[in-house]
Amino acid sequence: MRRSVLLTLAVLGVLVSLVGGVGLFAALTDTATTGTLTADSGGLAGSADLKMTTATVVDVNQDGIVGNPGDSINCFAPGYSDNLATDPQTANVSPGFASDKLYFCIKNVGSQPVTLTFDAFEMIDVELDCTGDEALVDGSCGIVGGVAGVGELSGVLSVQVDWYAQCDAAFNEPSSRVLGSLTSTPLALQHGLSAGGGADCYSLTLAYPSGGANTPQMIQQAQSDRVTWRFRFNAAA
């Protein structure tokens, strides 16, 4: 038999063996499957969801000074809401003025821890009158042609924000800022809020410093002015 014929038969034999082996291997495999599986996620609260209410301080020490370390900050729990419908407040201010502290309780009922900032919005500065030496230093002094000029009172008032961890009056950290600057540059508060509704407390104090950054000219410009505004706490997850 010729060599070429023998080689052809040998190659065919190898192919038949390979095909037979593959078929045998395939016949020895199998699979087993489960039924269809489904996973559904439940609803979550928003990542950041601030609620706030007003608060009072109890003079636990009975030292006659409300707000000293050891005193208790009591939150009005039924009053938690997104926006407080507090009555409008008016303060007659002059250099050296400092208001009583306004206390608030704030909690995050969202699903994620949040950082907090504090700012002022809806701020309007107007001139009410032109008194004393104001006209010498303030070109918008008074009302001209029935139109009030722009006031400067927000530029001399300061706001102090005090933080009380878990509403404990024994521990607080103060931060302060010029009122007018809070409309464009929020104050970054040093401590955020955890998720799930644990409350911290803050107090706000409005002051009219008679010195420091407030020059005599600034104080003259800010007389017989009015500023109106609202405060706001902002959360970011």
LINNOR-V322172 format. One record per pair of residues at least 6 apart in sequence whose ideal C-beta (glycine too) atoms are under 6 Angstrom apart, sorted by the first residue. I is the first residue (numbers start at 1). J is the second residue. Records with the same first field share a line. If there is no record, write none. Layout:
# LINNOR-V322172
I=J + J
This chain:
# LINNOR-V322172
44=111
45=109 + 110 + 111
46=110
47=110 + 111 + 112 + 237
48=110 + 114 + 235 + 237
49=109 + 110
50=108 + 235
51=80 + 107 + 109
52=104 + 106
53=75 + 76 + 79 + 80 + 105
54=76
55=73 + 75 + 103 + 105 + 201
56=74
57=66 + 67 + 71 + 73
58=72
59=66 + 71
60=70 + 71 + 72
61=68 + 70
69=170
70=170
71=169
73=167 + 169 + 201
75=105
91=99
93=208
95=208 + 210 + 219
96=210
97=208
98=207
99=205 + 206
101=203 + 205
102=204
103=203
104=202
105=199 + 201
106=200 + 233
107=197 + 199
108=114 + 193
109=197
110=195
111=195
112=195 + 237
113=192 + 194 + 195
114=192 + 193 + 235 + 237
115=192 + 236
116=189 + 192 + 235
117=186 + 188 + 234
118=161 + 187 + 189 + 233
119=182 + 186 + 232
120=182 + 183 + 229 + 231
121=230 + 232
122=230
123=183 + 229
124=228
125=150 + 151 + 154 + 227
126=148 + 151 + 226
127=140 + 142 + 148 + 149 + 151 + 225
128=224 + 226
129=224
130=141 + 142
131=223 + 224
132=223
133=220
134=141 + 220 + 223
135=141
137=217 + 220 + 221
138=221
140=149 + 150
151=225
152=221 + 222
153=222 + 225 + 227
154=179 + 180 + 227
155=180
156=214 + 218 + 222
157=179 + 208
158=176 + 178 + 207
159=177 + 179
160=174 + 176 + 205
161=175 + 202
162=172 + 174 + 203
163=173 + 191 + 202
164=172 + 201
165=171
167=199 + 201
175=187
177=187
